[in-house]
């Protein structure tokens, strides 16, 4: 009997050891050099994705190495460094954008001095890391608003633009459109003098070079999109009211987000609130179809009722009196055209030196006919010191078939790790958080950098983390999920 027990214990230990070895074989790590950056705006980082998968395999990374030195690095799928291209960034300069086309990586640099400011493109050959000549894309006066850049989903078209203002109101946008060889295709002015006051203008560019100017107009009540083509002077405008007066209460847009799909379909979501009280009123979703039907599809609104607040409090084990600090963070679309709108609660405790928090996720699912079909609240409670801002907390999400994967760094049940939750976009069914088995340090120093997190495929995740309190070095990790 004693021998049987010893044998059973031995077999159990061997089984556990084998399980640990199997899990350990799913994680590969190599040393990684990175110096944290001080964000100008905690809530609106200019480059939030610094690891970009490549269709041909592997990935590229934009890393801050030291002082004003950056580098673009290409790795293969086994974390072998293929090449490194140094990207010097001088005083008065900062990285504006990071992307790639089928042939080259793009690093867009913003320069400002006492007289002027500009955006410059540095192309880097994806095959060998060879840098091409710098190309100035747009220039503006130093006192003007900061110019901006739009890059198409496939990276083959770029639009650099500057704002033309009268006092503080934007009246027009002056844009230049480039192909992937940085050959200028067209100069274009987007004139908004007829609109009066409007807010949040953003330019998108499609793979074919078509541009879409999106904005919130009519005293924060309308979502408006204007389409501009390179082969046609005609301008097509679509506009839909999402705010107004309801039950005697003025309702306006509090937060909005647009996203352009590779097929030129443009989706928008807006959180509206009551103007006087600030109470959250509803979520509105719109599809702007400039291609097939040439019209808009307006989804039924989702109301933020007291019952919804009760759901949030139950999920988060809180007792909030109202929704606050919830912002739209993603519009995710599956191949079957199910749309999932993700909003996240983000806030800081007080002044510039206060900790920042990223809390629960609010998910809203819409079917292929754009009807609301489900909603979920995913509880989490992340906090970071102000020096890290939101680079380590928050989440990453990706779509694979009908499934959405949501990745967070959290400490759950005493274990600091990266966790994945899987959500069925058709039904909203959500699996519990699953640890990836990657030990992440749980102390006050930099332990995880969300900017480098991404997927090579549905089962392969890349991330940068520090494994323990005893280690000061960051590691680049490849995690293969079962």
C-alpha positions as CSV (number, residue, x, y, z in Angstrom):
1,X,0.0,0.0,0.0
2,X,2.8,2.4,0.9
3,X,4.6,1.5,-2.3
4,X,1.4,2.2,-4.3
5,X,1.1,5.6,-2.6
6,X,4.7,6.4,-3.3
7,X,4.3,5.4,-6.9
8,X,1.2,7.5,-7.3
9,X,2.9,10.5,-5.7
10,X,5.9,10.0,-8.0
11,X,3.7,9.7,-11.1
12,X,1.8,12.9,-10.0
13,X,5.1,14.8,-9.5
14,X,6.3,13.5,-12.9
15,X,3.1,14.6,-14.5
16,X,3.2,18.1,-13.0
17,X,6.9,18.5,-14.0
18,X,6.1,17.4,-17.6
19,X,3.2,19.9,-17.6
20,X,5.6,22.7,-16.5
21,X,8.2,21.7,-19.0
22,X,5.5,21.6,-21.8
23,X,4.3,25.0,-20.7
24,X,7.9,26.4,-20.6
25,X,8.5,25.1,-24.1
26,X,5.7,27.3,-25.3
27,X,7.5,30.5,-24.3
28,X,10.7,31.7,-25.9
29,X,12.5,34.9,-24.7
30,X,15.5,37.0,-25.8
31,X,17.0,40.1,-24.2
32,X,15.4,43.4,-25.3
33,X,16.7,46.9,-25.1
34,X,14.2,49.7,-24.5
35,X,14.2,53.1,-22.8
36,X,10.7,54.3,-21.6
37,X,9.5,57.5,-23.2
38,X,7.8,60.4,-21.6
39,X,4.4,60.8,-23.2
40,X,3.2,64.4,-24.1
41,X,-0.4,63.3,-23.5
42,X,-1.1,60.3,-21.3
43,X,-4.5,59.6,-23.0
44,X,-3.4,60.1,-26.6
45,X,-0.1,58.5,-27.4
46,X,0.9,59.1,-31.0
47,X,2.5,55.7,-31.6
48,X,0.6,53.0,-29.6
49,X,1.7,50.0,-31.6
50,X,5.4,49.5,-31.9
51,X,5.3,45.9,-32.9
52,X,3.9,45.2,-36.4
53,X,3.5,41.7,-37.8
54,X,4.6,41.2,-41.4
55,X,2.6,39.1,-44.0
56,X,5.8,37.4,-45.1
57,X,6.5,36.3,-41.6
58,X,8.1,37.7,-38.5
59,X,7.6,41.3,-37.4
60,X,9.2,44.7,-37.0
61,X,9.7,46.8,-33.9
62,X,10.3,50.5,-33.2
63,X,12.3,50.8,-30.0
64,X,13.6,53.8,-28.1
65,X,17.2,52.9,-27.3
66,X,18.7,55.9,-25.6
67,X,18.3,59.7,-25.5
68,X,17.3,60.6,-29.0
69,X,18.2,57.3,-30.5
70,X,15.5,55.0,-31.9
71,X,15.8,51.9,-34.1
72,X,13.6,49.8,-36.3
73,X,14.4,46.1,-35.9
74,X,13.2,43.1,-37.9
75,X,12.8,39.7,-36.3
76,X,11.9,36.4,-37.7
77,X,9.2,34.2,-36.2
78,X,11.7,32.6,-33.9
79,X,12.9,35.9,-32.4
80,X,16.1,36.0,-34.4
81,X,17.2,39.5,-35.2
82,X,17.4,39.9,-39.0
83,X,18.5,43.5,-39.2
84,X,18.5,46.8,-37.3
85,X,18.1,50.3,-38.8
86,X,19.1,53.3,-36.6
87,X,16.6,56.2,-36.5
88,X,18.2,59.3,-35.0
89,X,15.7,61.8,-33.6
90,X,17.2,65.2,-32.9
91,X,16.2,67.7,-30.2
92,X,12.9,69.2,-31.1
93,X,11.8,66.1,-32.9
94,X,9.5,63.2,-32.0
95,X,8.0,60.1,-33.7
96,X,4.7,60.8,-35.2
97,X,3.8,57.5,-36.8
98,X,5.1,53.9,-37.5
99,X,3.7,51.7,-40.2
100,X,4.7,49.6,-43.1
101,X,3.7,48.8,-46.7
102,X,4.4,45.5,-48.5
103,X,7.9,46.7,-49.3
104,X,9.1,49.1,-46.6
105,X,8.6,50.3,-43.1
106,X,7.6,53.9,-42.4
107,X,8.9,56.1,-39.6
108,X,7.3,59.6,-39.7
109,X,9.1,62.2,-37.7
110,X,7.8,65.6,-36.5
111,X,10.3,68.5,-36.3
112,X,9.6,71.9,-34.8
113,X,11.9,74.9,-34.4
114,X,11.2,78.6,-33.8
115,X,10.2,79.3,-37.4
116,X,8.4,76.2,-38.6
117,X,7.4,72.6,-38.2
118,X,7.1,69.7,-40.6
119,X,6.6,65.9,-41.0
120,X,9.3,63.9,-42.6
121,X,9.1,60.2,-43.8
122,X,12.0,57.8,-43.4
123,X,11.4,54.7,-45.6
124,X,13.2,51.5,-44.5
125,X,13.5,48.5,-46.9
126,X,11.9,45.5,-45.2
127,X,14.2,43.0,-46.9
128,X,17.5,44.4,-45.6
129,X,16.9,47.4,-43.4
130,X,18.4,49.8,-45.9
131,X,17.2,53.3,-45.3
132,X,15.9,55.5,-48.1
133,X,16.3,59.2,-48.4
134,X,14.2,61.4,-46.0
135,X,11.2,63.0,-47.6
136,X,9.5,66.1,-46.3
137,X,5.8,65.5,-46.6
138,X,4.2,68.7,-45.2
139,X,5.3,72.0,-43.6
140,X,3.5,74.5,-41.4
141,X,4.3,77.6,-39.4
142,X,5.6,77.0,-35.8
143,X,2.5,78.7,-34.3
144,X,0.1,76.6,-36.3
145,X,-1.6,73.4,-35.1
146,X,0.6,70.3,-35.3
147,X,0.4,68.7,-38.8
148,X,-0.7,65.1,-39.1
149,X,-0.4,62.0,-41.2
150,X,-2.8,59.3,-42.4
151,X,-1.6,55.9,-43.7
152,X,-3.8,53.5,-45.6
153,X,-4.5,50.0,-44.1
154,X,-2.0,48.4,-46.5
155,X,0.6,51.1,-46.1
156,X,0.7,52.0,-49.8
157,X,-0.9,55.5,-49.5
158,X,0.0,58.4,-47.2
159,X,-1.7,61.7,-46.7
160,X,0.1,64.4,-44.9
161,X,-2.0,67.4,-43.9
162,X,-2.0,70.7,-42.0
163,X,-4.8,72.8,-40.5
164,X,-5.9,76.2,-41.8
165,X,-7.5,78.1,-39.0
166,X,-9.2,81.4,-38.3
167,X,-8.5,82.3,-34.7
168,X,-9.0,78.9,-33.0
169,X,-11.5,77.4,-35.4
170,X,-10.3,75.1,-38.2
171,X,-11.7,76.3,-41.6
172,X,-9.9,73.9,-44.0
173,X,-7.3,71.2,-44.2
174,X,-4.5,71.3,-46.8
175,X,-3.4,67.8,-47.8
176,X,-0.8,66.1,-50.0
177,X,-1.4,62.5,-51.1
178,X,1.6,60.2,-51.7
179,X,2.1,56.6,-53.0
180,X,4.4,54.0,-51.4
181,X,7.3,55.4,-53.4
182,X,6.6,58.8,-51.8
183,X,5.7,60.2,-55.2
184,X,3.2,63.0,-54.7
185,X,-0.1,62.0,-56.4
186,X,-2.2,65.1,-55.6
187,X,-2.5,68.2,-53.5
188,X,-6.0,68.7,-52.1
189,X,-7.8,71.2,-49.8
190,X,-10.7,70.1,-47.7
191,X,-12.8,73.2,-47.2
192,X,-15.1,73.4,-44.2
193,X,-16.1,77.1,-44.3
194,X,-19.8,76.1,-44.7
195,X,-19.9,74.0,-41.5
196,X,-19.4,76.7,-38.8
197,X,-18.2,75.1,-35.6
198,X,-17.0,71.5,-35.7
199,X,-14.6,69.3,-33.7
200,X,-12.3,66.4,-33.9
201,X,-11.4,66.5,-37.6
202,X,-9.5,63.4,-38.7
203,X,-8.4,62.2,-42.2
204,X,-8.4,58.6,-43.3
205,X,-6.9,57.3,-46.6
206,X,-8.0,54.1,-48.3
207,X,-5.8,51.6,-50.1
208,X,-6.9,53.2,-53.5
209,X,-6.0,56.7,-52.3
210,X,-9.5,57.9,-51.6
211,X,-9.6,60.2,-48.6
212,X,-12.3,60.5,-45.9
213,X,-12.5,63.6,-43.6
214,X,-14.4,62.7,-40.4
215,X,-15.7,65.2,-37.8
216,X,-18.3,66.0,-35.2
217,X,-20.4,68.9,-36.4
218,X,-23.6,70.9,-35.7
219,X,-22.8,71.8,-32.1
220,X,-21.6,68.3,-31.2
221,X,-24.7,66.6,-32.5
222,X,-23.8,65.2,-35.9
223,X,-21.2,62.7,-37.2
224,X,-20.1,63.8,-40.6
225,X,-17.9,62.2,-43.3
226,X,-16.7,63.8,-46.5
227,X,-15.2,61.7,-49.3
228,X,-12.5,63.0,-51.7
229,X,-11.2,61.1,-54.7
230,X,-8.0,61.6,-56.7
231,X,-9.7,61.1,-60.1
232,X,-12.8,63.1,-59.5
233,X,-13.4,66.6,-58.1
234,X,-16.8,65.7,-56.7
235,X,-17.1,65.6,-52.9
236,X,-19.7,63.3,-51.4
237,X,-20.9,64.1,-47.9
238,X,-22.8,61.9,-45.4
239,X,-24.0,63.3,-42.1
240,X,-26.2,61.8,-39.4
241,X,-27.6,63.4,-36.2
242,X,-26.8,61.3,-33.1
243,X,-27.6,64.1,-30.6
244,X,-30.5,66.4,-30.2
245,X,-33.2,67.2,-27.7
246,X,-34.9,64.1,-26.2
247,X,-37.5,64.4,-23.4
248,X,-36.5,68.1,-23.0
249,X,-32.9,67.2,-22.5
250,X,-30.1,68.4,-24.8
251,X,-27.9,65.4,-25.8
252,X,-24.5,65.8,-27.5
253,X,-21.5,63.7,-28.5
254,X,-19.2,63.1,-25.6
255,X,-16.7,60.7,-27.3
256,X,-16.5,59.3,-30.8
257,X,-14.3,57.0,-32.9
258,X,-14.2,56.3,-36.6
259,X,-12.4,53.3,-38.3
260,X,-11.8,52.7,-42.0
261,X,-11.8,49.0,-43.2
262,X,-9.7,47.7,-46.1
263,X,-12.9,47.4,-48.2
264,X,-13.5,51.2,-47.8
265,X,-16.4,50.7,-45.4
266,X,-16.2,53.3,-42.6
267,X,-17.8,52.7,-39.2
268,X,-18.3,55.2,-36.4
269,X,-19.4,54.9,-32.8
270,X,-20.3,57.8,-30.4
271,X,-21.1,58.0,-26.7
272,X,-23.6,60.7,-26.1
273,X,-24.4,62.4,-22.8
274,X,-26.8,64.9,-21.4
275,X,-25.2,68.3,-21.9
276,X,-26.3,69.8,-18.6
277,X,-25.8,66.9,-16.2
278,X,-23.0,65.0,-18.0
279,X,-24.9,61.7,-17.5
280,X,-24.2,59.1,-20.1
281,X,-27.2,58.8,-22.4
282,X,-26.6,56.3,-25.2
283,X,-24.2,54.6,-27.6
284,X,-24.8,55.3,-31.3
285,X,-23.2,53.2,-34.2
286,X,-23.2,54.2,-37.9
287,X,-21.9,52.5,-41.0
288,X,-21.0,54.9,-43.9
289,X,-21.2,53.0,-47.1
290,X,-19.7,55.1,-49.9
291,X,-19.1,52.0,-52.1
292,X,-22.1,49.6,-52.4
293,X,-25.2,51.5,-51.5
294,X,-23.9,55.0,-51.2
295,X,-25.8,55.5,-47.9
296,X,-25.7,55.2,-44.1
297,X,-26.8,52.4,-41.9
298,X,-27.8,53.7,-38.4
299,X,-28.0,51.0,-35.7
300,X,-30.6,51.3,-32.9
301,X,-29.2,53.2,-30.0
302,X,-28.1,51.4,-26.8
303,X,-29.3,53.4,-23.8
304,X,-27.2,53.7,-20.6
305,X,-30.1,53.0,-18.2
306,X,-30.0,52.6,-14.4
307,X,-30.3,48.9,-15.1
308,X,-27.1,49.0,-17.1
309,X,-25.3,50.9,-14.3
310,X,-26.4,48.1,-12.0
311,X,-24.9,45.5,-14.3
312,X,-21.6,47.4,-14.3
313,X,-21.6,47.6,-10.5
314,X,-22.4,43.9,-10.2
315,X,-19.6,42.9,-12.6
316,X,-17.0,45.2,-11.0
317,X,-18.2,44.8,-7.4
318,X,-18.5,48.6,-7.1
319,X,-21.2,51.0,-6.0
320,X,-20.8,53.8,-8.6
321,X,-23.7,56.3,-8.8
322,X,-23.1,57.1,-12.5
323,X,-20.9,56.1,-15.4
324,X,-17.8,58.1,-15.6
325,X,-14.5,58.1,-17.5
326,X,-15.6,55.5,-20.1
327,X,-14.2,56.1,-23.6
328,X,-14.5,54.2,-26.9
329,X,-11.2,52.4,-27.5
330,X,-11.9,49.9,-30.4
331,X,-14.2,49.1,-33.2
332,X,-13.6,45.5,-34.1
333,X,-15.1,43.8,-37.2
334,X,-15.1,40.1,-38.0
335,X,-15.1,38.5,-41.4
336,X,-18.8,37.9,-41.1
337,X,-19.3,41.6,-40.4
338,X,-20.2,41.3,-36.7
339,X,-19.1,44.6,-35.1
340,X,-17.9,44.8,-31.5
341,X,-17.5,48.3,-29.9
342,X,-15.2,48.3,-27.0
343,X,-15.1,51.1,-24.4
344,X,-12.7,51.3,-21.4
345,X,-12.8,53.2,-18.2
346,X,-9.6,55.3,-17.9
347,X,-8.7,58.0,-15.4
348,X,-6.0,59.5,-13.2
349,X,-6.5,60.2,-9.5
350,X,-5.5,63.9,-9.6
351,X,-2.6,66.0,-10.9
352,X,0.2,65.2,-13.2
353,X,2.0,63.1,-10.6
354,X,-1.0,60.9,-9.7
355,X,-1.3,57.2,-10.6
356,X,-3.4,56.3,-13.7
357,X,-6.1,53.6,-13.7
358,X,-7.5,51.4,-16.5
359,X,-10.6,49.6,-15.3
360,X,-13.5,47.6,-16.8
361,X,-14.2,47.0,-20.4
362,X,-17.6,47.6,-21.9
363,X,-18.4,45.4,-25.0
364,X,-21.3,45.9,-27.3
365,X,-22.0,43.4,-30.1
366,X,-23.8,44.1,-33.3
367,X,-24.8,41.4,-35.9
368,X,-24.2,41.6,-39.6
369,X,-27.4,43.6,-40.1
370,X,-26.1,46.1,-37.5
371,X,-28.7,45.3,-34.8
372,X,-27.5,45.3,-31.2
373,X,-27.3,41.6,-30.2
374,X,-25.4,41.5,-26.8
375,X,-23.3,43.4,-24.3
376,X,-20.8,42.4,-21.7
377,X,-18.8,44.0,-18.9
378,X,-15.3,42.6,-18.3
379,X,-14.0,43.5,-14.9
380,X,-10.3,44.5,-14.4
381,X,-8.5,46.9,-12.2
382,X,-5.1,48.1,-13.3
383,X,-3.0,50.9,-11.9
384,X,0.3,52.4,-12.9
385,X,2.6,55.2,-11.8
386,X,2.4,58.4,-13.8
387,X,5.8,57.8,-15.3
388,X,4.5,54.7,-17.1
389,X,1.1,56.2,-18.0
390,X,-1.0,53.8,-20.0
391,X,2.0,52.0,-21.7
392,X,1.6,49.0,-19.4
393,X,-2.1,49.0,-18.4
394,X,-5.1,48.8,-20.6
395,X,-5.5,46.0,-23.1
396,X,-4.8,44.7,-26.6
397,X,-7.4,43.0,-28.8
398,X,-7.4,41.1,-32.1
399,X,-10.0,39.3,-34.2
400,X,-9.6,35.8,-35.5
401,X,-12.6,34.4,-37.3
402,X,-15.6,34.9,-35.1
403,X,-13.5,35.2,-32.0
404,X,-12.0,38.2,-30.3
405,X,-8.9,37.8,-28.1
406,X,-8.4,40.4,-25.4
407,X,-5.0,40.5,-23.6
408,X,-4.2,42.3,-20.4
409,X,-1.4,42.3,-17.8
410,X,-2.9,41.8,-14.4
411,X,-2.3,40.2,-11.0
412,X,-5.0,37.6,-10.5
413,X,-5.1,35.2,-7.7
414,X,-1.7,36.3,-6.6
415,X,-0.1,35.7,-10.0
416,X,1.3,38.5,-12.1
417,X,1.0,37.4,-15.8
418,X,-0.4,38.2,-19.2
419,X,-4.0,37.0,-19.4
420,X,-6.2,36.3,-22.5
421,X,-10.0,36.3,-22.6
422,X,-11.8,35.0,-25.6
423,X,-15.1,36.5,-26.7
424,X,-17.5,35.1,-29.3
425,X,-18.4,38.1,-31.5
426,X,-21.7,36.4,-32.5
427,X,-23.0,35.7,-29.0
428,X,-20.9,37.6,-26.5
429,X,-20.0,34.4,-24.7
430,X,-16.8,35.1,-22.8
431,X,-14.3,32.6,-21.5
432,X,-12.6,33.3,-18.2
433,X,-9.2,34.9,-18.2
434,X,-6.4,32.4,-19.0
435,X,-2.8,33.0,-17.8
436,X,-0.2,32.6,-20.6
437,X,2.4,31.3,-18.2
438,X,4.7,34.2,-18.6
439,X,6.0,35.4,-15.3
440,X,5.8,39.2,-15.0
441,X,7.4,41.2,-12.2
442,X,5.0,42.6,-9.7
443,X,6.7,45.7,-8.3
444,X,6.8,49.4,-8.8
445,X,9.3,49.3,-11.7
446,X,8.6,48.9,-15.4
447,X,7.4,45.3,-15.9
448,X,5.4,45.2,-19.1
449,X,5.2,47.4,-22.2
450,X,1.8,47.1,-23.9
451,X,3.0,49.0,-27.0
452,X,5.0,45.9,-28.2
453,X,2.2,43.4,-27.7
454,X,0.6,41.8,-30.7
455,X,-0.3,38.6,-32.5
456,X,1.5,36.8,-35.3
457,X,-1.4,34.5,-35.6
458,X,-4.3,33.2,-33.5
459,X,-2.0,31.2,-31.2
460,X,1.2,33.2,-31.3
461,X,1.7,36.3,-29.2
462,X,4.6,38.7,-29.0
463,X,5.2,40.8,-25.9
464,X,7.9,42.6,-23.9
465,X,8.1,42.1,-20.1
466,X,10.5,41.9,-17.2
467,X,10.3,38.4,-15.5
468,X,11.1,39.1,-11.9
469,X,12.0,41.6,-9.2
470,X,15.6,40.5,-9.3
471,X,15.9,41.2,-13.0
472,X,16.3,44.7,-14.3
473,X,16.3,43.6,-18.0
474,X,13.3,43.5,-20.3
475,X,12.7,40.4,-22.4
476,X,11.1,40.0,-25.9
477,X,8.8,37.0,-25.6
478,X,7.1,34.7,-28.1
479,X,4.2,32.9,-26.5
480,X,2.5,30.0,-28.3
481,X,-0.9,29.5,-26.7
482,X,-2.5,26.0,-26.6
